[in-house]
Amino acid sequence: MNGPSKVLAACVLVGLLSGGVGAVAATAIAGGGAVREGSPMQGCLDVSEGTLTLADAGSACDSDLVPVAWQSDKPATGAAGTDGADGADGAAGAIGKDGAAGAAGAAGAAGKDGGAGQAGASGRDGAAGRVGSAGATGAAGATGAPGSRGATGAAGRDGATGANGADGKDGAAGRDGIDGKDGVDGKNGAAGEAGAEGRQGDKGDKGEQGERGEQGQTGATGAAGKDGIAAWEFVSDWSASATYTAGPPTSIVTFGGATYVAARSSVGAPPAGSPSDWILIAAAGLKGERGEKGEAGAAGAAGKDGADGSDGADGAAGAQGSQGAQGIQGLRGLTGVAPWVFTGAYDSEVEYSGVAPASVVEFEGSTYVATREETFSGVAPTDTTAWELLAAKGATGATGERGVPGPQGPQGAAGNNDLQKLFGTNTHRAAPGHATDCMVGSVLLTAGAVTDGLPANGQILPVQGYQALYSLFGTTYGGNGSTTFGLPDMRGLAPNNMTYSICANGIYPQRD
């Protein structure tokens, strides 16, 4: 190494000796592709892939990567090793006056680099600061004053005997006087042998974070990107032979009056029965309104006026139909930015946009999606310059079946007058018969012993054999509706000694 200005290559191989892992690839991604020699570095280790990626100082590694830090190959100068053990004392010379302190001897040659210590356990991840640029090397500080003499160390091995210095002249012994001034420095003695190699100095404190550099100039505007892919395909009827995909563009189809969007690619999967392949975005039109109440039956023949009877009790209301089974819950939408968002019924004062997620609204029973990129309001969904039809309004449902009439109320109390004596006595004694071409279902009155049809005695008849009559009466007058039906009971309404009958075989009536 020739100095701190030398740079290391941006892509190196780093050997990890712990855990039996061999060489792993290391790639520098920070600092412009180079790392200054002697600078601290950090990276993110992928143990499973065997790759080490250099990272900017202060950036954090992903949760599945191991953060590591190290120093480039030029070590910092360690602290000076401890003094070697003192050699054996030479022969005591005559005590002379204290001479002036000699100049500090030249520094001994630097010891060989100590062997690399074992890697310490990884510390907890700290918030790594950015690596500051290396500062200029400061001037050497002045030599500090000599410290106080330390305690005598243990005797070291005998060093080589040095050459004897010249004997000083014996001074006259006198009482200790005041210390004289320091004498002139003596010549430097011969350099002693190098002391034992000192231990490697402790790692120096981490340097302060460098100041943040100035913000770079704004880069040039990139070229315009390619046109994006449409979010969905044009709506079409579902086909068992077509291939559909979740896109983009996403396939949108209509099926059974409802509109669906593809959740994944499929062929021949009906949208209504494949919730894993399709997502419902617009249900079929509502069921048609219930049909009007059927016409009231023909009024019976008027009897003689009697005293008004009390009003009969209202017939019990028919039982309410059971509630339909609840539909299955729709699939949960995928997380992320949806291609559209349903905003409810159209409102001319609300702002809409065709940018994803595009606005989807309901208007007059149909569903529309916004296509205009800029934000807009007050444009009706029927305007094709800003909207596209997603799902048309469902057709009106068929008219519901005629409701079943309630049971007939109880007959009112008989009037207290002479007219009552003219009805209901010895009635309906005539036998069934057939004489003319009557209209099926009509009521006939006879005074003879044979009727022109079936006596209206409230009897239950089999459906088989009377299909035409059953198609007109249904279960209005009784029966189970599958194998039997009933006729009206008109015995109390017939004049004395007469019979009401129902035409069962004749001309079938036609509705105008």
BELQUINOR-V396353 format. One record per helix or strand of 2 or more residues. SS is the DSSP state (~ for helix, > for strand). FROM is the first residue (numbers start at 0). LEN is the number of residues. If there is no record, write none. Layout:
ss=SS from=FROM len=LEN
ss=SS from=FROM len=LEN
This chain:
ss=> from=6 len=2
ss=> from=10 len=5
ss=~ from=17 len=3
ss=> from=22 len=5
ss=~ from=30 len=3
ss=> from=34 len=2
ss=> from=39 len=7
ss=> from=50 len=4
ss=> from=65 len=6
ss=> from=235 len=2
ss=> from=242 len=2
ss=> from=251 len=4
ss=> from=257 len=5
ss=> from=265 len=2
ss=~ from=270 len=3
ss=> from=277 len=5
ss=> from=339 len=6
ss=> from=357 len=6
ss=> from=365 len=5
ss=> from=386 len=5
ss=~ from=417 len=5
ss=> from=442 len=4
ss=> from=453 len=2
ss=> from=459 len=3
ss=~ from=466 len=7
ss=> from=483 len=3
ss=~ from=490 len=3
ss=> from=498 len=4
